[in-house]
């Protein structure tokens, strides 16, 4: 009986090895074939952000795949959207991928039905393996969680900072403390109507501990040695900003194989290491060192921490937030 059981277990073990080897062989064969086809295409076209090291991080691909030329068009999300939509209306399919902020990608490209689902394009096992990413899963900004991949995530909204010559960090335990009368007329704020600040305002608006009521009542300096320090609230938690770290692939990509190779490289350990090093932003990949991040203790989200990831699709609707801000500002002008 024992011998029979041992033989059965050995047979199952050998079968598993065969299956694993076959799976490994399948992806390797698929990958080699894709790379060869991509090198034959010879180029990939990417529209994306070019500020703050992002452009350099995008172009780092050429070091890994020198036979594939990168046609890179840099610009703001809104300017690139005008260009891409004009091309699509003219039935010109010139762009393969885009890297940048998630807002335009979701609200313009995804809503227009222009994007490929990304999971079927992922080939490398280290990219497919979701346990190598923060929260043990791939994060997407679009409602189907298939099209707009979030590769970057920095903890800390940066919505509050103090002059340490006048206020001690311990004085602020909650964002509500900023509404105390003793601080009235002693702080400034960013323009709530600016699209660039919408992520932070989303955090305030959608936070269950802050919300509309808070609005109604309402790192460069530090590195230069000025008496400035960001403040955080353990009570209400904090936000995670995904910034320019989103990637999408367009339907009718002119270089489909090079698109796959670039996408897999970008989400690989090497690609995200280059991204993190050149942009100074935290990659959601957890299997890469974080030492190159200047304020890693503050910037890298902690597993199990209290955060609101404002780029998730459930926080997409900003119309009620914008209306609330406009109403509050209008009332303030009347006083």
LINKA-V996772 format. One record per pair of residues at least 4 apart in sequence whose ideal C-beta (glycine too) atoms are under 7 Angstrom apart, sorted by the first residue. I is the first residue (numbers start at 1). J is the second residue. Records with the same first field share a line. If there is no record, write none. Layout:
I: J / J
This chain:
1: 5
2: 6
3: 7
4: 8
5: 9
6: 10
7: 11
8: 12
9: 13
10: 14
11: 15
12: 16
13: 17
14: 18
15: 19
16: 20
17: 21
18: 22
19: 23
20: 24
21: 25
22: 26
23: 27
24: 28
25: 29
26: 30
27: 31 / 123 / 125
28: 32
29: 33
30: 34 / 123
31: 35 / 123 / 124
32: 36
33: 37
34: 38 / 123 / 257 / 260 / 261
35: 39 / 261
36: 40
37: 41 / 257
38: 68 / 257 / 258 / 261
39: 67 / 68
41: 255 / 257 / 258
42: 68 / 69
43: 68 / 69 / 71 / 255 / 258
44: 68 / 70 / 96 / 255 / 258 / 259 / 262
45: 71 / 94 / 95 / 96 / 254 / 255
46: 58 / 70 / 72 / 96 / 97 / 98 / 99
47: 73 / 80 / 84 / 95 / 98
48: 54 / 58 / 74 / 98 / 99 / 100
49: 54 / 74 / 99 / 100 / 244
50: 54 / 55 / 74
52: 279
53: 57 / 278 / 279 / 280
54: 58 / 244 / 279
55: 59 / 74
56: 60 / 278
57: 274 / 275 / 278 / 279
58: 72 / 99
59: 70 / 72
60: 274 / 278
61: 65 / 70 / 262 / 265
62: 66 / 70
64: 265 / 270
65: 261 / 265
68: 258 / 261
75: 79 / 80
76: 80
77: 81 / 100 / 101 / 103 / 104
78: 82 / 104
79: 83
80: 84 / 98
81: 85 / 104 / 108
82: 86
83: 87
84: 88 / 95
85: 89 / 108
86: 90
87: 92 / 94
88: 114
93: 252 / 254
94: 254
95: 250
96: 249 / 250 / 253 / 254 / 255 / 258 / 259
97: 247 / 248 / 249 / 259 / 262 / 263
98: 105 / 248
99: 246 / 247
100: 244 / 246
101: 243 / 244 / 246
102: 106 / 141 / 148 / 150 / 242 / 246 / 311
103: 107
104: 108
105: 109 / 110 / 141 / 148 / 246 / 248
106: 110 / 141 / 142 / 148 / 316
107: 111
108: 112
109: 114 / 115 / 248
110: 115 / 142 / 147 / 148
114: 250 / 251
115: 147 / 248 / 249 / 250 / 251
116: 121 / 249 / 250 / 251
117: 146 / 147
118: 122 / 146 / 147 / 149 / 249 / 263
119: 146
121: 249 / 260 / 263
122: 127 / 128 / 264
123: 260 / 264
124: 128 / 264 / 268
125: 129
126: 132 / 268 / 269
127: 264 / 267 / 268
130: 136 / 137 / 138
131: 136
132: 285 / 286 / 287
133: 137 / 138 / 284 / 285 / 286
134: 153 / 284 / 286 / 301
138: 149
139: 150 / 284
140: 145 / 146 / 147 / 148 / 149 / 150
141: 148 / 150 / 246 / 311 / 312 / 313
142: 146 / 147 / 148 / 313
143: 313
147: 248
148: 246 / 248
149: 246 / 247
150: 242 / 245 / 246 / 284 / 311
151: 245 / 247 / 267 / 272 / 275 / 283 / 284
152: 242 / 243 / 245 / 281 / 282 / 283 / 284
153: 240 / 242 / 282 / 284 / 301
154: 240 / 241 / 243 / 281 / 282 / 299
155: 238 / 240 / 298 / 299 / 300 / 301 / 307
156: 230 / 232 / 238 / 298 / 299
157: 200 / 203 / 238 / 239 / 241
158: 200 / 230
159: 200
160: 175 / 178 / 230 / 231
161: 228 / 229 / 230 / 231
162: 167 / 169 / 172 / 229 / 231
163: 167 / 227 / 228
164: 227 / 229
165: 227
167: 171
169: 229 / 231
172: 177 / 178 / 231
173: 177 / 233 / 235
174: 233 / 235 / 236
175: 210 / 214 / 233 / 236
178: 183
179: 217 / 218
183: 187
190: 194 / 197
191: 197
192: 197 / 201 / 325
193: 325
197: 201
198: 202 / 318
199: 203 / 239 / 241 / 310
200: 204 / 239
201: 205 / 321
202: 206 / 310 / 315 / 318 / 321
203: 207 / 239 / 308 / 310
204: 210 / 214 / 215
205: 211 / 212 / 215 / 321
206: 308 / 315
207: 211 / 236 / 308
209: 235 / 236
210: 214 / 236
212: 216 / 324
213: 217
214: 218
215: 324 / 325 / 328
216: 328
219: 223 / 295
220: 224
221: 226 / 228
222: 226 / 228 / 229
232: 238
237: 306 / 307 / 308
238: 307
239: 307 / 308 / 310
240: 301 / 307 / 309
242: 246 / 311
243: 281
245: 281
247: 263 / 266
249: 253 / 259 / 263
253: 259
255: 259
256: 260
257: 261
258: 262
259: 263
260: 264
261: 265
262: 266
263: 267
264: 268
265: 270 / 271
266: 271
267: 271 / 272
268: 272
269: 273 / 285 / 287 / 288
270: 274
271: 275
272: 276 / 283 / 285 / 288
273: 277 / 288
274: 278
275: 279 / 283
276: 281 / 282 / 283 / 288 / 292 / 293
277: 292
280: 293 / 294
282: 290 / 293 / 299 / 300
283: 288
290: 296 / 300
291: 296
293: 299 / 300
295: 299
296: 300
301: 305 / 307
310: 315
318: 322
319: 323
320: 324
321: 325
322: 326
323: 327
324: 328
325: 329
326: 330
327: 331
328: 332
329: 333
330: 334
